[in-house]
Amino acid sequence: MGYLEKALITKPTNPEYLISYGEAAYNSSEYSLAEENTSMALDLTPNDPKANLIKGRIRLYFEDTQSACIYLQKAINSGNKEALNLYETNCRK
């Protein structure tokens, strides 16, 4: 069991842990797990730019561009520059 998994066991509603775990899962191509953890983080902190970016990436992976653009826009509104690049590439058509 890794550090993030142990952290989530002790503090399962800590949005920072959920976001980190979601990002790690995304980077490991475990998209369903990434979505689950990122969704829980967004339930707790709906305007978190990193969580919205990850959720947008996940939605792009699942070819749900409409939802992806909504999450990417939320990340942009919070100042996330990476989200802006993804938005420009996938949402401005």
C-alpha positions in Angstrom: 0.0 0.0 0.0 1.4 3.3 -1.1 1.7 6.6 0.8 -1.4 8.2 -0.8 -3.5 5.1 -0.2 -2.5 5.2 3.5 -3.2 8.9 3.7 -6.7 8.4 2.2 -7.4 5.7 4.8 -6.7 8.1 7.6 -8.3 11.1 6.0 -10.7 9.9 3.3 -12.3 13.4 2.8 -9.1 15.4 2.4 -9.5 17.0 -1.0 -5.7 17.4 -1.5 -5.2 13.6 -1.0 -8.1 12.8 -3.3 -6.7 15.1 -6.0 -3.2 13.7 -5.7 -4.5 10.2 -5.8 -6.7 11.0 -8.8 -3.7 12.6 -10.6 -1.5 9.5 -9.9 -4.3 7.2 -11.1 -4.7 9.3 -14.3 -0.9 9.2 -14.9 -1.0 5.4 -14.5 -3.9 5.2 -17.0 -6.3 4.1 -14.4 -9.0 6.5 -15.6 -12.0 5.2 -13.8 -10.1 5.3 -10.4 -8.9 8.8 -11.4 -12.4 10.0 -12.1 -13.8 8.5 -8.9 -11.2 10.3 -6.7 -11.3 13.5 -8.6 -15.1 13.6 -8.4 -15.0 13.2 -4.7 -12.5 16.0 -4.4 -14.7 18.2 -6.5 -17.7 17.4 -4.3 -15.6 18.9 -1.5 -13.9 21.8 -3.4 -15.8 22.4 -6.6 -13.6 25.2 -7.8 -10.2 23.6 -7.3 -8.2 24.3 -10.5 -6.1 21.1 -10.4 -9.1 18.8 -9.8 -11.0 20.5 -12.6 -8.1 20.1 -15.0 -7.7 16.4 -14.2 -11.5 15.9 -14.5 -11.4 17.7 -17.9 -8.5 15.4 -19.1 -10.4 12.3 -17.9 -13.5 13.4 -19.8 -11.4 14.0 -22.9 -10.0 10.5 -22.6 -13.6 9.1 -22.4 -14.4 11.3 -25.5 -17.0 13.4 -23.6 -15.8 16.7 -25.0 -18.9 18.6 -23.8 -18.2 17.8 -20.1 -14.5 18.1 -20.6 -14.9 21.7 -21.8 -17.0 22.6 -18.7 -14.3 21.3 -16.3 -11.5 22.9 -18.3 -13.4 26.2 -18.3 -13.7 26.0 -14.5 -10.0 25.3 -14.2 -9.3 28.3 -16.5 -11.5 30.5 -14.4 -9.2 29.6 -11.4 -6.1 30.5 -13.4 -4.9 27.1 -14.7 -2.8 27.7 -17.9 -2.6 24.1 -18.9 -6.4 23.9 -18.9 -6.4 26.9 -21.3 -4.2 25.0 -23.8 -6.4 22.0 -23.6 -9.5 24.1 -24.0 -8.2 25.9 -27.0 -7.3 22.6 -28.7 -10.5 20.7 -27.9 -13.3 23.2 -27.2 -12.9 26.1 -29.6 -14.3 24.9 -32.8 
